[in-house]
Amino acid sequence: MASTAEGASSQDGVRRRDWIHIAAISTAGVGGASVLFPLISQMAPSADVLAASTTDVDVSAIEAGQSIKATFRDQPLFVKRLTAEEIAAARAEDDVDMRDPETLADRLGEGNEDILVQLGVCTHLGCVPLGAGEGEDKGEFNGYFCPCHGSHYDVAGRIRKGPAPTNLAVPEFSFPSEGVLRVG
């Protein structure tokens, strides 16, 4: 008789005990996921952090030779539209022996011919260099000058003289539409 009852349950394919195990494991999985989801999702960046992760700058009104200062992640951002003369002078100095060698093309990015984007933070001690505006001291290389410790940068933001160890940083940027620069 035991074999008949056992045979009947094997015809169904799943015994009652197997179903209980499947139901218990499924319930434990759903319960575990419902506990883990809030713990993991609370580590995601908040809306204000996501909003500060990129900055859009209207560059359509910037004329050749003109610079503007913006803010990116609470740091000054220098955006300059280079003139043909500035581009030629910077390219002529690409082969000069520099502390942090970088060509003008490396600093402009792909598909960008005349807009230079860089963080306005001196790489020596984090001061804000002068030279992004009209009438400011542009240093010995007609670019940027940090008066705090005497770092001189050329028009492309490359360190030429002074204690700064590296060039002005170039953040990631793109042009999502005509006249709009997206940094970050």
Buried (B, 14 or more C-beta within 10 A) or exposed (E): EEEEEEEEEEEEEEEEEEEEEEEEEEEEEEEEEEEEEEEEEEEEEEEEEEEBEBBEBEBEEBEEEBBBEBEBBEBBBBBBBBBEEBBEBBEEBBEEEBEEEBBBBEBBBEEBEBBBBBBBBBBBEEBBBBBBEEEBEBBBBBBBBBBBEBBBBBBBBBBBBBBBEEBBEBBEBBBEEEEEBBBE
